[in-house]
Amino acid sequence: MHIDTVALLQSLGLMWKGMLSIFAVILVIYLVVTIMLRVTANHKENKPQE
């Protein structure tokens, strides 16, 4: 079995960029959800009690 090292290194370069992109998207989603939760929590506190 022969492994093409040039192709392997090129694919690894592409893979780490993809993994980094996935991590960045997950981080952005987490930050957006956290901000939305804080904004809505403050909004509920300001409502008059019924």
All heavy atoms as TSV, in Angstrom:
chain	resi	resn	atom	element	x	y	z
A	1	MET	N	N	0.844	-1.180	0.000
A	1	MET	CA	C	0.000	0.000	0.000
A	1	MET	C	C	0.886	1.239	0.000
A	1	MET	O	O	1.822	1.347	0.794
A	1	MET	CB	C	-0.886	-0.008	1.250
A	1	MET	CG	C	-1.854	1.125	1.285
A	1	MET	SD	S	-3.090	0.856	2.567
A	1	MET	CE	C	-2.773	2.253	3.597
A	2	HIS	N	N	0.584	2.157	-0.901
A	2	HIS	CA	C	1.384	3.378	-1.024
A	2	HIS	C	C	0.558	4.577	-0.570
A	2	HIS	O	O	-0.584	4.746	-0.974
A	2	HIS	CB	C	1.812	3.578	-2.485
A	2	HIS	CG	C	2.541	4.864	-2.720
A	2	HIS	ND1	N	3.790	5.104	-2.206
A	2	HIS	CD2	C	2.192	5.976	-3.399
A	2	HIS	CE1	C	4.172	6.319	-2.561
A	2	HIS	NE2	N	3.209	6.865	-3.305
A	3	ILE	N	N	1.159	5.393	0.280
A	3	ILE	CA	C	0.478	6.596	0.772
A	3	ILE	C	C	1.125	7.803	0.097
A	3	ILE	O	O	2.337	7.996	0.187
A	3	ILE	CB	C	0.590	6.714	2.300
A	3	ILE	CG1	C	-0.109	5.537	2.956
A	3	ILE	CG2	C	0.018	8.032	2.777
A	3	ILE	CD1	C	0.039	5.496	4.460
A	4	ASP	N	N	0.313	8.593	-0.561
A	4	ASP	CA	C	0.789	9.810	-1.214
A	4	ASP	C	C	0.907	10.900	-0.157
A	4	ASP	O	O	-0.099	11.454	0.297
A	4	ASP	CB	C	-0.188	10.212	-2.323
A	4	ASP	CG	C	0.320	11.371	-3.151
A	4	ASP	OD1	O	1.483	11.788	-2.954
A	4	ASP	OD2	O	-0.457	11.856	-3.995
A	5	THR	N	N	2.134	11.197	0.258
A	5	THR	CA	C	2.340	12.133	1.363
A	5	THR	C	C	1.951	13.560	0.986
A	5	THR	O	O	1.470	14.310	1.835
A	5	THR	CB	C	3.799	12.105	1.840
A	5	THR	OG1	O	4.667	12.366	0.730
A	5	THR	CG2	C	4.134	10.765	2.455
A	6	VAL	N	N	2.128	13.937	-0.262
A	6	VAL	CA	C	1.752	15.288	-0.683
A	6	VAL	C	C	0.234	15.459	-0.567
A	6	VAL	O	O	-0.256	16.459	-0.037
A	6	VAL	CB	C	2.246	15.571	-2.116
A	6	VAL	CG1	C	1.739	16.917	-2.607
A	6	VAL	CG2	C	3.764	15.509	-2.192
A	7	ALA	N	N	-0.495	14.487	-1.061
A	7	ALA	CA	C	-1.955	14.549	-0.980
A	7	ALA	C	C	-2.414	14.486	0.478
A	7	ALA	O	O	-3.382	15.164	0.857
A	7	ALA	CB	C	-2.581	13.418	-1.779
A	8	LEU	N	N	-1.734	13.700	1.292
A	8	LEU	CA	C	-2.080	13.596	2.705
A	8	LEU	C	C	-1.894	14.927	3.410
A	8	LEU	O	O	-2.765	15.372	4.160
A	8	LEU	CB	C	-1.234	12.514	3.383
A	8	LEU	CG	C	-1.474	12.334	4.878
A	8	LEU	CD1	C	-2.870	11.798	5.124
A	8	LEU	CD2	C	-0.435	11.420	5.481
A	9	LEU	N	N	-0.780	15.609	3.162
A	9	LEU	CA	C	-0.524	16.894	3.793
A	9	LEU	C	C	-1.508	17.968	3.304
A	9	LEU	O	O	-1.958	18.805	4.088
A	9	LEU	CB	C	0.910	17.337	3.545
A	9	LEU	CG	C	1.984	16.499	4.259
A	9	LEU	CD1	C	3.371	16.962	3.871
A	9	LEU	CD2	C	1.792	16.546	5.763
A	10	GLN	N	N	-1.882	17.906	2.027
A	10	GLN	CA	C	-2.869	18.851	1.509
A	10	GLN	C	C	-4.231	18.612	2.157
A	10	GLN	O	O	-4.933	19.556	2.515
A	10	GLN	CB	C	-2.983	18.731	-0.011
A	10	GLN	CG	C	-1.803	19.316	-0.745
A	10	GLN	CD	C	-1.906	19.106	-2.250
A	10	GLN	OE1	O	-2.696	18.297	-2.719
A	10	GLN	NE2	N	-1.083	19.836	-2.994
A	11	SER	N	N	-4.590	17.352	2.308
A	11	SER	CA	C	-5.893	17.058	2.916
A	11	SER	C	C	-5.893	17.416	4.401
A	11	SER	O	O	-6.910	17.882	4.924
A	11	SER	CB	C	-6.270	15.591	2.718
A	11	SER	OG	O	-5.369	14.753	3.403
A	12	LEU	N	N	-4.778	17.234	5.088
A	12	LEU	CA	C	-4.700	17.637	6.492
A	12	LEU	C	C	-4.832	19.149	6.634
A	12	LEU	O	O	-5.479	19.636	7.565
A	12	LEU	CB	C	-3.397	17.156	7.122
A	12	LEU	CG	C	-3.308	15.667	7.435
A	12	LEU	CD1	C	-1.914	15.331	7.958
A	12	LEU	CD2	C	-4.355	15.250	8.427
A	13	GLY	N	N	-4.223	19.882	5.711
A	13	GLY	CA	C	-4.355	21.336	5.730
A	13	GLY	C	C	-5.795	21.764	5.554
A	13	GLY	O	O	-6.271	22.695	6.205
A	14	LEU	N	N	-6.517	21.082	4.677
A	14	LEU	CA	C	-7.924	21.393	4.466
A	14	LEU	C	C	-8.762	20.969	5.675
A	14	LEU	O	O	-9.686	21.680	6.073
A	14	LEU	CB	C	-8.421	20.681	3.206
A	14	LEU	CG	C	-9.829	20.992	2.754
A	14	LEU	CD1	C	-9.966	22.460	2.412
A	14	LEU	CD2	C	-10.188	20.140	1.562
A	15	MET	N	N	-8.408	19.835	6.273
A	15	MET	CA	C	-9.180	19.339	7.421
A	15	MET	C	C	-9.077	20.263	8.627
A	15	MET	O	O	-10.079	20.533	9.286
A	15	MET	CB	C	-8.709	17.936	7.817
A	15	MET	CG	C	-9.434	16.834	7.109
A	15	MET	SD	S	-9.144	15.236	7.859
A	15	MET	CE	C	-7.482	14.907	7.338
A	16	TRP	N	N	-7.884	20.768	8.943
A	16	TRP	CA	C	-7.789	21.627	10.125
A	16	TRP	C	C	-8.519	22.935	9.908
A	16	TRP	O	O	-9.076	23.511	10.843
A	16	TRP	CB	C	-6.347	21.832	10.581
A	16	TRP	CG	C	-5.524	22.836	9.820
A	16	TRP	CD1	C	-4.638	22.574	8.835
A	16	TRP	CD2	C	-5.502	24.257	10.020
A	16	TRP	NE1	N	-4.080	23.745	8.392
A	16	TRP	CE2	C	-4.588	24.794	9.111
A	16	TRP	CE3	C	-6.174	25.124	10.879
A	16	TRP	CZ2	C	-4.316	26.151	9.016
A	16	TRP	CZ3	C	-5.910	26.482	10.793
A	16	TRP	CH2	C	-4.990	26.983	9.866
A	17	LYS	N	N	-8.562	23.425	8.668
A	17	LYS	CA	C	-9.332	24.643	8.393
A	17	LYS	C	C	-10.827	24.375	8.582
A	17	LYS	O	O	-11.553	25.221	9.108
A	17	LYS	CB	C	-9.055	25.127	6.979
A	17	LYS	CG	C	-7.665	25.687	6.806
A	17	LYS	CD	C	-7.395	26.050	5.363
A	17	LYS	CE	C	-5.936	26.421	5.172
A	17	LYS	NZ	N	-5.611	26.622	3.758
A	18	GLY	N	N	-11.275	23.216	8.169
A	18	GLY	CA	C	-12.675	22.852	8.355
A	18	GLY	C	C	-13.033	22.696	9.825
A	18	GLY	O	O	-14.089	23.158	10.268
A	19	MET	N	N	-12.164	22.050	10.579
A	19	MET	CA	C	-12.400	21.887	12.018
A	19	MET	C	C	-12.427	23.240	12.726
A	19	MET	O	O	-13.269	23.477	13.602
A	19	MET	CB	C	-11.308	21.013	12.642
A	19	MET	CG	C	-11.352	19.598	12.187
A	19	MET	SD	S	-12.755	18.756	12.912
A	19	MET	CE	C	-12.129	17.124	12.985
A	20	LEU	N	N	-11.524	24.127	12.351
A	20	LEU	CA	C	-11.487	25.452	12.947
A	20	LEU	C	C	-12.754	26.229	12.606
A	20	LEU	O	O	-13.313	26.922	13.462
A	20	LEU	CB	C	-10.251	26.211	12.470
A	20	LEU	CG	C	-10.027	27.587	13.079
A	20	LEU	CD1	C	-9.785	27.462	14.584
A	20	LEU	CD2	C	-8.849	28.263	12.413
A	21	SER	N	N	-13.222	26.081	11.386
A	21	SER	CA	C	-14.455	26.755	10.979
A	21	SER	C	C	-15.656	26.250	11.765
A	21	SER	O	O	-16.503	27.035	12.201
A	21	SER	CB	C	-14.703	26.556	9.485
A	21	SER	OG	O	-13.642	27.097	8.740
A	22	ILE	N	N	-15.736	24.941	11.954
A	22	ILE	CA	C	-16.829	24.358	12.736
A	22	ILE	C	C	-16.783	24.865	14.174
A	22	ILE	O	O	-17.803	25.244	14.751
A	22	ILE	CB	C	-16.774	22.816	12.685
A	22	ILE	CG1	C	-17.120	22.328	11.286
A	22	ILE	CG2	C	-17.702	22.198	13.719
A	22	ILE	CD1	C	-16.860	20.859	11.067
A	23	PHE	N	N	-15.607	24.907	14.758
A	23	PHE	CA	C	-15.447	25.411	16.121
A	23	PHE	C	C	-15.870	26.877	16.210
A	23	PHE	O	O	-16.547	27.281	17.166
A	23	PHE	CB	C	-13.995	25.242	16.583
A	23	PHE	CG	C	-13.742	25.746	17.970
A	23	PHE	CD1	C	-14.187	25.035	19.071
A	23	PHE	CD2	C	-13.075	26.937	18.169
A	23	PHE	CE1	C	-13.967	25.500	20.356
A	23	PHE	CE2	C	-12.849	27.416	19.447
A	23	PHE	CZ	C	-13.289	26.694	20.537
A	24	ALA	N	N	-15.491	27.672	15.209
A	24	ALA	CA	C	-15.850	29.092	15.206
A	24	ALA	C	C	-17.364	29.272	15.114
A	24	ALA	O	O	-17.938	30.119	15.811
A	24	ALA	CB	C	-15.156	29.801	14.049
A	25	VAL	N	N	-18.024	28.477	14.288
A	25	VAL	CA	C	-19.480	28.578	14.152
A	25	VAL	C	C	-20.167	28.181	15.456
A	25	VAL	O	O	-21.115	28.841	15.894
A	25	VAL	CB	C	-19.975	27.718	12.969
A	25	VAL	CG1	C	-21.481	27.585	12.970
A	25	VAL	CG2	C	-19.491	28.312	11.659
A	26	ILE	N	N	-19.697	27.120	16.098
A	26	ILE	CA	C	-20.273	26.702	17.372
A	26	ILE	C	C	-20.090	27.803	18.418
A	26	ILE	O	O	-20.996	28.100	19.203
A	26	ILE	CB	C	-19.648	25.372	17.850
A	26	ILE	CG1	C	-20.112	24.234	16.946
A	26	ILE	CG2	C	-19.987	25.082	19.299
A	26	ILE	CD1	C	-19.413	22.919	17.210
A	27	LEU	N	N	-18.935	28.434	18.432
A	27	LEU	CA	C	-18.673	29.520	19.377
A	27	LEU	C	C	-19.599	30.708	19.119
A	27	LEU	O	O	-20.152	31.289	20.065
A	27	LEU	CB	C	-17.212	29.958	19.281
A	27	LEU	CG	C	-16.765	31.035	20.249
A	27	LEU	CD1	C	-16.878	30.550	21.690
A	27	LEU	CD2	C	-15.340	31.453	19.947
A	28	VAL	N	N	-19.811	31.056	17.866
A	28	VAL	CA	C	-20.715	32.162	17.530
A	28	VAL	C	C	-22.139	31.839	17.955
A	28	VAL	O	O	-22.836	32.685	18.537
A	28	VAL	CB	C	-20.641	32.481	16.018
A	28	VAL	CG1	C	-21.773	33.391	15.585
A	28	VAL	CG2	C	-19.298	33.097	15.675
A	29	ILE	N	N	-22.596	30.612	17.707
A	29	ILE	CA	C	-23.950	30.207	18.105
A	29	ILE	C	C	-24.082	30.282	19.623
A	29	ILE	O	O	-25.087	30.775	20.148
A	29	ILE	CB	C	-24.280	28.801	17.580
A	29	ILE	CG1	C	-24.421	28.837	16.064
A	29	ILE	CG2	C	-25.544	28.252	18.226
A	29	ILE	CD1	C	-24.540	27.473	15.423
A	30	TYR	N	N	-23.070	29.819	20.347
A	30	TYR	CA	C	-23.092	29.873	21.814
A	30	TYR	C	C	-23.193	31.311	22.302
A	30	TYR	O	O	-23.976	31.621	23.209
A	30	TYR	CB	C	-21.842	29.192	22.373
A	30	TYR	CG	C	-21.678	29.384	23.852
A	30	TYR	CD1	C	-22.445	28.659	24.757
A	30	TYR	CD2	C	-20.769	30.305	24.357
A	30	TYR	CE1	C	-22.306	28.840	26.119
A	30	TYR	CE2	C	-20.625	30.500	25.714
A	30	TYR	CZ	C	-21.395	29.763	26.592
A	30	TYR	OH	O	-21.261	29.952	27.940
A	31	LEU	N	N	-22.396	32.206	21.711
A	31	LEU	CA	C	-22.414	33.596	22.143
A	31	LEU	C	C	-23.758	34.256	21.841
A	31	LEU	O	O	-24.287	35.001	22.676
A	31	LEU	CB	C	-21.281	34.370	21.464
A	31	LEU	CG	C	-19.873	34.003	21.925
A	31	LEU	CD1	C	-18.840	34.727	21.085
A	31	LEU	CD2	C	-19.680	34.305	23.397
A	32	VAL	N	N	-24.331	33.973	20.686
A	32	VAL	CA	C	-25.629	34.556	20.332
A	32	VAL	C	C	-26.712	34.065	21.289
A	32	VAL	O	O	-27.537	34.846	21.772
A	32	VAL	CB	C	-25.987	34.237	18.868
A	32	VAL	CG1	C	-27.434	34.559	18.564
A	32	VAL	CG2	C	-25.066	34.992	17.925
A	33	VAL	N	N	-26.715	32.776	21.595
A	33	VAL	CA	C	-27.716	32.229	22.517
A	33	VAL	C	C	-27.539	32.829	23.906
A	33	VAL	O	O	-28.517	33.192	24.567
A	33	VAL	CB	C	-27.640	30.689	22.556
A	33	VAL	CG1	C	-28.466	30.122	23.687
A	33	VAL	CG2	C	-28.095	30.114	21.224
A	34	THR	N	N	-26.310	32.960	24.369
A	34	THR	CA	C	-26.045	33.534	25.683
A	34	THR	C	C	-26.525	34.985	25.750
A	34	THR	O	O	-27.169	35.393	26.726
A	34	THR	CB	C	-24.540	33.463	26.009
A	34	THR	OG1	O	-24.121	32.107	25.942
A	34	THR	CG2	C	-24.246	34.021	27.384
A	35	ILE	N	N	-26.232	35.746	24.713
A	35	ILE	CA	C	-26.675	37.147	24.683
A	35	ILE	C	C	-28.189	37.223	24.656
A	35	ILE	O	O	-28.802	38.029	25.369
A	35	ILE	CB	C	-26.052	37.874	23.477
A	35	ILE	CG1	C	-24.551	38.051	23.700
A	35	ILE	CG2	C	-26.720	39.229	23.251
A	35	ILE	CD1	C	-23.795	38.529	22.486
A	36	MET	N	N	-28.834	36.376	23.866
A	36	MET	CA	C	-30.293	36.390	23.790
A	36	MET	C	C	-30.919	36.021	25.131
A	36	MET	O	O	-31.925	36.612	25.532
A	36	MET	CB	C	-30.774	35.434	22.699
A	36	MET	CG	C	-30.506	35.942	21.300
A	36	MET	SD	S	-30.957	34.780	20.025
A	36	MET	CE	C	-32.715	34.695	20.242
A	37	LEU	N	N	-30.334	35.064	25.825
A	37	LEU	CA	C	-30.862	34.680	27.137
A	37	LEU	C	C	-30.735	35.821	28.138
A	37	LEU	O	O	-31.640	36.057	28.941
A	37	LEU	CB	C	-30.147	33.440	27.655
A	37	LEU	CG	C	-30.553	32.128	26.996
A	37	LEU	CD1	C	-29.653	30.993	27.480
A	37	LEU	CD2	C	-32.002	31.807	27.306
A	38	ARG	N	N	-29.622	36.530	28.104
A	38	ARG	CA	C	-29.440	37.647	29.031
A	38	ARG	C	C	-30.394	38.787	28.711
A	38	ARG	O	O	-30.939	39.421	29.618
A	38	ARG	CB	C	-28.003	38.146	28.989
A	38	ARG	CG	C	-27.051	37.189	29.643
A	38	ARG	CD	C	-25.674	37.758	29.739
A	38	ARG	NE	N	-24.787	36.758	30.331
A	38	ARG	CZ	C	-23.531	36.980	30.604
A	38	ARG	NH1	N	-22.984	38.142	30.334
A	38	ARG	NH2	N	-22.799	36.032	31.133
A	39	VAL	N	N	-30.612	39.055	27.443
A	39	VAL	CA	C	-31.509	40.146	27.054
A	39	VAL	C	C	-32.946	39.821	27.450
A	39	VAL	O	O	-33.653	40.664	27.993
A	39	VAL	CB	C	-31.400	40.418	25.533
A	39	VAL	CG1	C	-32.527	41.310	25.049
A	39	VAL	CG2	C	-30.054	41.030	25.216
A	40	THR	N	N	-33.378	38.601	27.206
A	40	THR	CA	C	-34.752	38.243	27.544
A	40	THR	C	C	-34.945	38.109	29.042
A	40	THR	O	O	-36.027	38.376	29.547
A	40	THR	CB	C	-35.180	36.942	26.841
A	40	THR	OG1	O	-34.282	35.890	27.201
A	40	THR	CG2	C	-35.193	37.120	25.339
A	41	ALA	N	N	-33.927	37.716	29.783
A	41	ALA	CA	C	-34.045	37.623	31.240
A	41	ALA	C	C	-34.228	39.016	31.831
A	41	ALA	O	O	-35.037	39.211	32.733
A	41	ALA	CB	C	-32.827	36.946	31.834
A	42	ASN	N	N	-33.498	39.986	31.330
A	42	ASN	CA	C	-33.649	41.361	31.815
A	42	ASN	C	C	-34.996	41.919	31.418
A	42	ASN	O	O	-35.590	42.697	32.154
A	42	ASN	CB	C	-32.542	42.255	31.262
A	42	ASN	CG	C	-31.192	41.910	31.855
A	42	ASN	OD1	O	-31.124	41.338	32.928
A	42	ASN	ND2	N	-30.142	42.261	31.141
A	43	HIS	N	N	-35.494	41.540	30.280
A	43	HIS	CA	C	-36.792	42.016	29.807
A	43	HIS	C	C	-37.921	41.498	30.700
A	43	HIS	O	O	-38.845	42.220	30.993
A	43	HIS	CB	C	-37.007	41.568	28.368
A	43	HIS	CG	C	-38.284	42.063	27.766
A	43	HIS	ND1	N	-38.511	43.382	27.504
A	43	HIS	CD2	C	-39.413	41.407	27.396
A	43	HIS	CE1	C	-39.713	43.533	27.003
A	43	HIS	NE2	N	-40.285	42.347	26.915
A	44	LYS	N	N	-37.823	40.274	31.151
A	44	LYS	CA	C	-38.870	39.694	32.012
A	44	LYS	C	C	-38.888	40.363	33.376
A	44	LYS	O	O	-39.936	40.513	33.982
A	44	LYS	CB	C	-38.646	38.192	32.169
A	44	LYS	CG	C	-38.990	37.410	30.941
A	44	LYS	CD	C	-38.773	35.934	31.167
A	44	LYS	CE	C	-39.072	35.139	29.916
A	44	LYS	NZ	N	-38.826	33.712	30.089
A	45	GLU	N	N	-37.738	40.784	33.889
A	45	GLU	CA	C	-37.672	41.414	35.205
A	45	GLU	C	C	-38.350	42.780	35.192
A	45	GLU	O	O	-38.875	43.239	36.210
A	45	GLU	CB	C	-36.221	41.565	35.654
A	45	GLU	CG	C	-35.560	40.252	35.988
A	45	GLU	CD	C	-34.089	40.425	36.305
A	45	GLU	OE1	O	-33.598	41.572	36.282
A	45	GLU	OE2	O	-33.435	39.419	36.570
A	46	ASN	N	N	-38.360	43.463	34.059
A	46	ASN	CA	C	-38.919	44.799	33.975
A	46	ASN	C	C	-40.429	44.814	33.766
A	46	ASN	O	O	-41.044	45.865	33.842
A	46	ASN	CB	C	-38.249	45.580	32.827
A	46	ASN	CG	C	-36.780	45.847	33.111
A	46	ASN	OD1	O	-36.376	45.884	34.261
A	46	ASN	ND2	N	-35.996	45.996	32.063
A	47	LYS	N	N	-41.040	43.661	33.493
A	47	LYS	CA	C	-42.486	43.610	33.297
A	47	LYS	C	C	-43.211	43.826	34.628
A	47	LYS	O	O	-42.752	43.356	35.674
A	47	LYS	CB	C	-42.904	42.247	32.744
A	47	LYS	CG	C	-42.672	42.100	31.266
A	47	LYS	CD	C	-43.281	40.811	30.781
A	47	LYS	CE	C	-43.176	40.705	29.299
A	47	LYS	NZ	N	-43.761	39.445	28.809
A	48	PRO	N	N	-44.337	44.530	34.596
A	48	PRO	CA	C	-45.102	44.689	35.844
A	48	PRO	C	C	-45.728	43.359	36.280
A	48	PRO	O	O	-46.101	42.550	35.448
A	48	PRO	CB	C	-46.178	45.704	35.462
A	48	PRO	CG	C	-46.242	45.689	33.976
A	48	PRO	CD	C	-44.898	45.240	33.482
A	49	GLN	N	N	-45.831	43.171	37.560
A	49	GLN	CA	C	-46.388	41.923	38.100
A	49	GLN	C	C	-47.907	41.942	37.948
A	49	GLN	O	O	-48.556	42.955	38.165
A	49	GLN	CB	C	-46.022	41.789	39.574
A	49	GLN	CG	C	-44.544	41.806	39.793
A	49	GLN	CD	C	-44.050	40.461	40.282
A	49	GLN	OE1	O	-44.835	39.669	40.756
A	49	GLN	NE2	N	-42.777	40.237	40.178
A	50	GLU	N	N	-48.465	40.824	37.567
A	50	GLU	CA	C	-49.921	40.734	37.390
A	50	GLU	C	C	-50.561	40.070	38.565
A	50	GLU	O	O	-50.071	39.224	39.195
A	50	GLU	CB	C	-50.238	39.974	36.118
A	50	GLU	CG	C	-49.793	40.733	34.891
A	50	GLU	CD	C	-50.136	39.966	33.629
A	50	GLU	OE1	O	-50.956	39.025	33.684
A	50	GLU	OE2	O	-49.584	40.305	32.591
